[in-house]
Amino acid sequence: MKATTIWVGVDVHKESLTVSVFEDRCAQGRPVKTLPNDPKLVRKLFSQLQKEGEVHVCYEAGSCGYELYRQLSAMGIACDVVAPGLIPVRATDRVKTDRRDAEKLARLFRAGELTSIRVPTEVEEALRDLIRCREDGREDVLRHRHRLLKFLLRHGRIFRETKHWTLDHWRWLRGQRFEQPLAQTVFTEYLSTLEKSLERVRTLDQDIVNEATKAPYKQLVGRLRCLRGIDTLSAMALIAEICDFERFEHPRELMAYLGLVPSERSSGGKQRRGGITKTGNGHARRIFIEAAWHYRHVPKRSPKMKARWEGQPAATVEHAYKAQERLHRRYFRLTSRGKPSQLAVVAVARELCAFAWAVARKAA
Protein backbone atom coordinates (compact mmCIF):
# COMPACT_ATOMS: atom_id res chain seq x y z
CA MET A 1 0.00 0.00 0.00
CA LYS A 2 1.34 3.42 -0.96
CA ALA A 3 2.37 5.56 1.97
CA THR A 4 1.11 8.97 0.95
CA THR A 5 -1.52 10.67 -1.13
CA ILE A 6 -0.45 13.29 -3.66
CA TRP A 7 -2.90 16.02 -4.70
CA VAL A 8 -2.22 17.72 -8.03
CA GLY A 9 -3.83 20.85 -9.46
CA VAL A 10 -3.26 21.54 -13.16
CA ASP A 11 -3.94 24.83 -14.94
CA VAL A 12 -4.44 23.70 -18.54
CA HIS A 13 -3.79 25.83 -21.59
CA LYS A 14 -3.38 25.09 -25.27
CA GLU A 15 0.43 25.37 -25.20
CA SER A 16 1.30 24.70 -21.55
CA LEU A 17 0.38 22.96 -18.31
CA THR A 18 1.09 24.53 -14.91
CA VAL A 19 1.28 21.82 -12.25
CA SER A 20 1.08 22.26 -8.46
CA VAL A 21 1.67 19.29 -6.14
CA PHE A 22 0.60 18.99 -2.49
CA GLU A 23 1.05 16.07 -0.12
CA ASP A 24 -1.25 15.06 2.74
CA ARG A 25 1.39 15.58 5.41
CA CYS A 26 2.86 18.87 4.14
CA ALA A 27 1.25 22.28 4.62
CA GLN A 28 3.27 23.79 1.79
CA GLY A 29 3.21 22.52 -1.75
CA ARG A 30 6.13 21.66 -3.95
CA PRO A 31 7.58 24.25 -6.38
CA VAL A 32 5.17 24.79 -9.26
CA LYS A 33 6.22 23.33 -12.61
CA THR A 34 5.30 24.55 -16.08
CA LEU A 35 5.69 22.19 -19.03
CA PRO A 36 4.53 22.07 -22.65
CA ASN A 37 1.12 20.54 -23.20
CA ASP A 38 2.52 17.37 -24.74
CA PRO A 39 1.19 13.85 -23.97
CA LYS A 40 4.71 12.38 -23.72
CA LEU A 41 5.81 14.94 -21.11
CA VAL A 42 2.55 14.49 -19.21
CA ARG A 43 3.08 10.73 -19.08
CA LYS A 44 6.66 11.19 -17.87
CA LEU A 45 5.72 13.62 -15.07
CA PHE A 46 2.79 11.62 -13.71
CA SER A 47 4.62 8.31 -13.97
CA GLN A 48 7.21 9.77 -11.60
CA LEU A 49 4.49 10.95 -9.20
CA GLN A 50 2.85 7.51 -9.24
CA LYS A 51 6.04 6.02 -7.81
CA GLU A 52 5.79 8.34 -4.79
CA GLY A 53 2.20 7.67 -3.76
CA GLU A 54 -1.47 7.59 -4.72
CA VAL A 55 -2.04 10.45 -7.16
CA HIS A 56 -5.25 12.50 -7.41
CA VAL A 57 -5.41 15.14 -10.15
CA CYS A 58 -7.88 17.91 -10.92
CA TYR A 59 -8.22 20.62 -13.52
CA GLU A 60 -10.93 23.04 -14.63
CA ALA A 61 -13.37 22.19 -17.39
CA GLY A 62 -12.69 24.43 -20.35
CA SER A 63 -11.87 24.76 -24.01
CA CYS A 64 -9.09 22.14 -23.87
CA GLY A 65 -11.68 19.41 -23.38
CA TYR A 66 -11.19 16.05 -21.70
CA GLU A 67 -8.08 14.65 -23.40
CA LEU A 68 -5.94 15.14 -20.28
CA TYR A 69 -8.59 13.37 -18.19
CA ARG A 70 -8.66 10.43 -20.59
CA GLN A 71 -4.90 10.15 -20.74
CA LEU A 72 -4.54 10.14 -16.96
CA SER A 73 -7.44 7.70 -16.53
CA ALA A 74 -5.75 5.33 -18.98
CA MET A 75 -2.65 5.50 -16.76
CA GLY A 76 -4.75 4.47 -13.75
CA ILE A 77 -4.64 7.92 -12.14
CA ALA A 78 -7.74 9.33 -10.46
CA CYS A 79 -8.58 12.59 -12.25
CA ASP A 80 -11.43 15.01 -11.58
CA VAL A 81 -12.61 17.75 -13.92
CA VAL A 82 -14.05 20.54 -11.77
CA ALA A 83 -16.74 23.09 -12.53
CA PRO A 84 -15.07 26.53 -12.90
CA GLY A 85 -18.15 28.42 -11.71
CA LEU A 86 -18.20 26.53 -8.40
CA ILE A 87 -14.60 27.21 -7.38
CA PRO A 88 -14.52 29.40 -4.22
CA VAL A 89 -13.17 32.90 -4.85
CA ARG A 90 -11.89 35.30 -2.18
CA ALA A 91 -13.38 38.79 -2.45
CA THR A 92 -9.97 40.37 -1.80
CA ASP A 93 -8.04 38.26 -4.32
CA ARG A 94 -6.97 40.62 -7.11
CA VAL A 95 -4.00 38.70 -8.54
CA LYS A 96 -4.56 35.85 -10.98
CA THR A 97 -1.71 33.88 -12.56
CA ASP A 98 -1.29 30.33 -13.84
CA ARG A 99 0.89 29.47 -10.83
CA ARG A 100 -1.67 30.78 -8.34
CA ASP A 101 -4.52 29.03 -10.15
CA ALA A 102 -2.71 25.68 -10.05
CA GLU A 103 -1.84 26.06 -6.35
CA LYS A 104 -5.40 27.06 -5.53
CA LEU A 105 -6.81 24.02 -7.35
CA ALA A 106 -4.46 21.62 -5.55
CA ARG A 107 -5.12 23.15 -2.11
CA LEU A 108 -8.92 23.20 -2.49
CA PHE A 109 -8.91 19.72 -4.03
CA ARG A 110 -7.06 18.35 -1.02
CA ALA A 111 -9.59 20.07 1.27
CA GLY A 112 -12.55 18.61 -0.63
CA GLU A 113 -13.90 22.04 -1.58
CA LEU A 114 -14.23 21.46 -5.35
CA THR A 115 -17.24 20.17 -7.28
CA SER A 116 -16.50 17.64 -10.02
CA ILE A 117 -18.48 17.37 -13.23
CA ARG A 118 -19.52 14.19 -15.02
CA VAL A 119 -17.12 13.68 -17.92
CA PRO A 120 -18.91 12.36 -21.02
CA THR A 121 -17.66 9.28 -22.78
CA GLU A 122 -16.16 9.67 -26.25
CA VAL A 123 -19.43 8.41 -27.77
CA GLU A 124 -21.49 10.90 -25.73
CA GLU A 125 -19.13 13.72 -26.61
CA ALA A 126 -19.36 12.88 -30.33
CA LEU A 127 -23.17 13.04 -30.19
CA ARG A 128 -23.00 16.34 -28.28
CA ASP A 129 -20.66 17.76 -30.94
CA LEU A 130 -23.12 16.72 -33.66
CA ILE A 131 -26.03 18.39 -31.85
CA ARG A 132 -24.08 21.60 -31.27
CA CYS A 133 -22.89 21.61 -34.88
CA ARG A 134 -26.54 21.65 -35.91
CA GLU A 135 -27.21 24.54 -33.51
CA ASP A 136 -24.33 26.46 -35.10
CA GLY A 137 -25.83 25.73 -38.50
CA ARG A 138 -29.20 27.13 -37.42
CA GLU A 139 -27.51 30.30 -36.17
CA ASP A 140 -25.72 30.63 -39.51
CA VAL A 141 -29.04 30.28 -41.36
CA LEU A 142 -30.53 33.08 -39.24
CA ARG A 143 -27.58 35.38 -39.97
CA HIS A 144 -27.64 34.63 -43.71
CA ARG A 145 -31.39 35.30 -43.85
CA HIS A 146 -30.95 38.67 -42.16
CA ARG A 147 -28.12 39.68 -44.48
CA LEU A 148 -30.12 38.76 -47.55
CA LEU A 149 -33.28 40.56 -46.45
CA LYS A 150 -31.42 43.71 -45.33
CA PHE A 151 -29.57 43.81 -48.67
CA LEU A 152 -32.90 43.65 -50.50
CA LEU A 153 -34.38 46.27 -48.18
CA ARG A 154 -31.53 48.70 -48.99
CA HIS A 155 -32.48 48.32 -52.65
CA GLY A 156 -36.21 48.80 -52.03
CA ARG A 157 -37.10 45.15 -52.67
CA ILE A 158 -39.80 44.27 -50.11
CA PHE A 159 -41.99 41.16 -50.24
CA ARG A 160 -45.50 41.86 -48.89
CA GLU A 161 -47.70 39.12 -50.33
CA THR A 162 -47.32 36.40 -47.69
CA LYS A 163 -44.97 35.57 -44.85
CA HIS A 164 -41.25 35.27 -45.45
CA TRP A 165 -39.65 31.91 -46.32
CA THR A 166 -42.80 30.43 -47.83
CA LEU A 167 -42.74 28.86 -51.31
CA ASP A 168 -44.04 32.13 -52.79
CA HIS A 169 -41.30 34.06 -51.03
CA TRP A 170 -38.61 31.72 -52.33
CA ARG A 171 -39.95 32.07 -55.90
CA TRP A 172 -39.87 35.83 -55.48
CA LEU A 173 -36.29 35.74 -54.17
CA ARG A 174 -35.03 33.61 -57.03
CA GLY A 175 -36.70 35.93 -59.52
CA GLN A 176 -34.87 39.07 -58.35
CA ARG A 177 -32.50 40.71 -60.85
CA PHE A 178 -30.29 43.79 -60.54
CA GLU A 179 -29.11 46.14 -63.26
CA GLN A 180 -25.72 46.66 -61.65
CA PRO A 181 -23.48 43.60 -62.17
CA LEU A 182 -21.82 44.02 -58.77
CA ALA A 183 -25.19 44.19 -56.98
CA GLN A 184 -26.26 41.03 -58.83
CA THR A 185 -23.03 39.33 -57.71
CA VAL A 186 -23.68 40.24 -54.07
CA PHE A 187 -27.30 39.05 -54.24
CA THR A 188 -26.30 35.75 -55.86
CA GLU A 189 -23.64 35.20 -53.21
CA TYR A 190 -26.04 35.89 -50.32
CA LEU A 191 -28.74 33.64 -51.78
CA SER A 192 -26.42 30.73 -52.58
CA THR A 193 -24.80 30.95 -49.11
CA LEU A 194 -28.24 30.77 -47.48
CA GLU A 195 -29.23 27.77 -49.60
CA LYS A 196 -25.99 25.97 -48.71
CA SER A 197 -26.55 26.66 -45.00
CA LEU A 198 -30.10 25.30 -45.20
CA GLU A 199 -28.87 22.18 -46.97
CA ARG A 200 -26.18 21.73 -44.33
CA VAL A 201 -28.79 21.88 -41.54
CA ARG A 202 -31.04 19.40 -43.38
CA THR A 203 -28.12 16.98 -43.69
CA LEU A 204 -27.31 17.29 -39.98
CA ASP A 205 -30.98 16.82 -39.09
CA GLN A 206 -31.05 13.58 -41.05
CA ASP A 207 -27.85 12.37 -39.37
CA ILE A 208 -29.39 13.00 -35.95
CA VAL A 209 -32.65 11.26 -36.90
CA ASN A 210 -30.66 8.26 -38.13
CA GLU A 211 -28.79 8.08 -34.80
CA ALA A 212 -32.10 8.26 -32.92
CA THR A 213 -33.21 4.97 -34.49
CA LYS A 214 -30.17 3.12 -33.12
CA ALA A 215 -29.27 1.75 -29.70
CA PRO A 216 -28.89 3.04 -27.04
CA TYR A 217 -31.02 6.07 -27.99
CA LYS A 218 -34.09 4.51 -29.62
CA GLN A 219 -36.04 3.58 -26.48
CA LEU A 220 -35.29 6.81 -24.60
CA VAL A 221 -36.10 8.99 -27.61
CA GLY A 222 -39.43 7.19 -28.05
CA ARG A 223 -40.42 7.88 -24.44
CA LEU A 224 -39.32 11.52 -24.45
CA ARG A 225 -41.31 12.12 -27.67
CA CYS A 226 -44.47 11.22 -25.74
CA LEU A 227 -44.20 14.65 -24.09
CA ARG A 228 -45.75 17.55 -25.97
CA GLY A 229 -43.15 19.92 -27.37
CA ILE A 230 -40.37 17.32 -27.53
CA ASP A 231 -39.74 15.59 -30.86
CA THR A 232 -36.83 13.54 -32.18
CA LEU A 233 -34.31 16.38 -32.58
CA SER A 234 -35.05 17.97 -29.21
CA ALA A 235 -35.07 14.56 -27.50
CA MET A 236 -31.63 13.77 -28.93
CA ALA A 237 -30.39 17.19 -27.85
CA LEU A 238 -31.53 16.54 -24.27
CA ILE A 239 -29.86 13.13 -24.27
CA ALA A 240 -26.63 14.64 -25.60
CA GLU A 241 -26.54 17.48 -23.06
CA ILE A 242 -27.76 15.64 -19.94
CA CYS A 243 -26.20 12.28 -20.89
CA ASP A 244 -27.49 10.27 -17.93
CA PHE A 245 -30.79 11.09 -16.23
CA GLU A 246 -30.07 8.39 -13.64
CA ARG A 247 -27.40 10.51 -11.94
CA PHE A 248 -30.12 12.83 -10.61
CA GLU A 249 -31.80 11.24 -7.60
CA HIS A 250 -34.61 13.81 -7.58
CA PRO A 251 -36.07 16.04 -10.32
CA ARG A 252 -35.14 19.13 -8.29
CA GLU A 253 -31.49 18.20 -8.85
CA LEU A 254 -32.07 18.26 -12.61
CA MET A 255 -33.87 21.62 -12.34
CA ALA A 256 -30.92 23.07 -10.42
CA TYR A 257 -28.45 21.58 -12.90
CA LEU A 258 -30.25 23.36 -15.74
CA GLY A 259 -30.49 26.66 -13.86
CA LEU A 260 -34.31 26.65 -13.78
CA VAL A 261 -34.65 27.19 -10.02
CA PRO A 262 -35.15 30.68 -8.50
CA SER A 263 -32.15 32.59 -7.24
CA GLU A 264 -32.29 33.53 -3.56
CA ARG A 265 -30.65 36.01 -1.18
CA SER A 266 -32.19 35.38 2.24
CA SER A 267 -30.72 36.45 5.54
CA GLY A 268 -31.81 37.45 9.03
CA GLY A 269 -35.32 36.11 8.67
CA LYS A 270 -35.89 37.93 5.38
CA GLN A 271 -36.49 35.90 2.25
CA ARG A 272 -35.70 37.37 -1.16
CA ARG A 273 -36.08 35.38 -4.36
CA GLY A 274 -35.26 36.50 -7.87
CA GLY A 275 -35.23 35.14 -11.39
CA ILE A 276 -33.88 31.74 -12.32
CA THR A 277 -30.19 31.13 -11.69
CA LYS A 278 -29.36 30.29 -15.35
CA THR A 279 -26.44 28.17 -14.17
CA GLY A 280 -25.44 24.84 -15.64
CA ASN A 281 -26.32 23.61 -19.11
CA GLY A 282 -27.89 26.41 -21.13
CA HIS A 283 -28.47 24.24 -24.22
CA ALA A 284 -30.82 21.85 -22.41
CA ARG A 285 -32.47 24.74 -20.55
CA ARG A 286 -33.33 26.41 -23.86
CA ILE A 287 -34.89 23.20 -25.20
CA PHE A 288 -37.15 22.84 -22.16
CA ILE A 289 -38.24 26.49 -22.38
CA GLU A 290 -39.02 26.19 -26.09
CA ALA A 291 -41.02 23.02 -25.41
CA ALA A 292 -42.90 24.71 -22.56
CA TRP A 293 -44.56 27.15 -24.98
CA HIS A 294 -46.59 24.23 -26.38
CA TYR A 295 -48.42 23.88 -23.07
CA ARG A 296 -50.29 27.14 -23.66
CA HIS A 297 -52.69 25.07 -25.73
CA VAL A 298 -55.56 22.98 -24.38
CA PRO A 299 -54.64 19.33 -23.65
CA LYS A 300 -55.54 17.15 -26.58
CA ARG A 301 -54.98 13.60 -27.78
CA SER A 302 -54.27 14.84 -31.29
CA PRO A 303 -53.49 12.50 -34.22
CA LYS A 304 -49.90 13.75 -34.16
CA MET A 305 -49.47 12.86 -30.49
CA LYS A 306 -51.23 9.51 -30.94
CA ALA A 307 -48.72 8.66 -33.67
CA ARG A 308 -45.87 9.40 -31.24
CA TRP A 309 -47.53 7.35 -28.50
CA GLU A 310 -47.93 4.29 -30.69
CA GLY A 311 -45.85 1.40 -29.38
CA GLN A 312 -44.97 3.15 -26.12
CA PRO A 313 -45.94 1.80 -22.65
CA ALA A 314 -49.42 2.80 -21.51
CA ALA A 315 -48.03 4.21 -18.24
CA THR A 316 -45.70 6.54 -20.16
CA VAL A 317 -48.53 7.73 -22.41
CA GLU A 318 -50.76 8.50 -19.42
CA HIS A 319 -47.88 10.26 -17.70
CA ALA A 320 -47.34 12.41 -20.81
CA TYR A 321 -51.04 13.33 -21.01
CA LYS A 322 -51.04 14.13 -17.30
CA ALA A 323 -48.17 16.53 -18.06
CA GLN A 324 -50.34 18.26 -20.68
CA GLU A 325 -53.19 18.75 -18.20
CA ARG A 326 -51.06 19.88 -15.27
CA LEU A 327 -48.75 22.20 -17.19
CA HIS A 328 -51.58 23.82 -19.12
CA ARG A 329 -53.36 24.54 -15.81
CA ARG A 330 -50.11 25.92 -14.43
CA TYR A 331 -49.67 28.28 -17.38
CA PHE A 332 -53.31 29.40 -17.30
CA ARG A 333 -53.24 30.05 -13.53
CA LEU A 334 -50.10 32.18 -13.73
CA THR A 335 -51.18 34.25 -16.73
CA SER A 336 -54.69 34.77 -15.31
CA ARG A 337 -53.07 36.31 -12.21
CA GLY A 338 -51.29 38.83 -14.41
CA LYS A 339 -47.92 37.12 -14.68
CA PRO A 340 -46.09 37.75 -17.99
CA SER A 341 -46.30 34.84 -20.40
CA GLN A 342 -42.49 34.54 -20.46
CA LEU A 343 -42.39 34.06 -16.68
CA ALA A 344 -45.22 31.51 -16.84
CA VAL A 345 -43.42 29.53 -19.54
CA VAL A 346 -40.24 29.34 -17.45
CA ALA A 347 -42.29 28.00 -14.53
CA VAL A 348 -43.84 25.42 -16.86
CA ALA A 349 -40.38 24.47 -18.18
CA ARG A 350 -39.21 23.83 -14.62
CA GLU A 351 -42.05 21.35 -14.05
CA LEU A 352 -41.58 19.85 -17.52
CA CYS A 353 -38.07 18.87 -16.36
CA ALA A 354 -39.64 16.70 -13.68
CA PHE A 355 -41.90 14.90 -16.18
CA ALA A 356 -38.97 14.33 -18.54
CA TRP A 357 -36.86 13.05 -15.66
CA ALA A 358 -39.54 10.52 -14.70
CA VAL A 359 -40.04 9.37 -18.31
CA ALA A 360 -36.29 9.02 -18.91
CA ARG A 361 -35.63 7.02 -15.76
CA LYS A 362 -38.38 4.54 -16.66
CA ALA A 363 -36.64 4.01 -20.01
CA ALA A 364 -33.31 3.19 -18.37
Secondary structure, 3 states (H helix, E strand, C coil): CCCCEEEEEEEECCCEEEEEEEECCCCCCCCCEEEECCHHHHHHHHHHHHHHCEEEEEEECCCCCCHHHHHHHHCCCEEEEECHHHCCCCCCCCCCCHHHHHHHHHHHHHHCCCCECCCCCHHHHHHHHHHHHHHHHHHHHHHHHHHHHHHHHHCCCCCCCCCCCCHHHHHHHHCCCCCCHHHHHHHHHHHHHHHHHHHHHHHHHHHHHHHHCCCCCHHHHHHHCCCCCCCHHHHHHHHHHHCCHHHCCCHHHHHHHCCCCEEECCECCECCEEEECCCCCHHHHHHHHHHHHHHHCCCCCCHHHHHHHCCCCHHHHHHHHHHHHHHHHHHHHHHHCCCCHHHHHHHHHHHHHHHHHHHHHHHC
